[in-house]
């Protein structure tokens, strides 16, 4: 399955008063990596939204191991672990060098923008996500 790595530098806006990355910002880092993974496959959010659908997070789990700090150079990683009819599961992590700081899993669902009901993923997106690039 596909994996994408996104370099991230920690700015003051990402931290709390002590210079440590505020816990919710890791979810933002996860979001950026997922978005770029899907975009790298030719399925940016704008293209999806233009067809009357949108991706929403339906489940998130996160484990904090070590803090990141102001000016750290990090890498946010998203890898597709499972593709369902209307959902995509991602394993995600944020690393500093080789150290895993945060890891978790996120499930996104494709829904109809008007009704809010689940909508099947397109065959080409499913195929792109399941192709391991070999």
Secondary structure, DSSP 8 states (H G I E B T S, - for coil): --EEEEEEE--GGGB-TTSBB-TTHHHHHHHHHHHHHHHHTT--HHHHHHTTEEEEEEEEEEEE-S--BTT-EEEEEEEEEEE-SSEEEEEEEEEETTEEEEEEEEEEEEEETTT--B----HHHHHHHH----
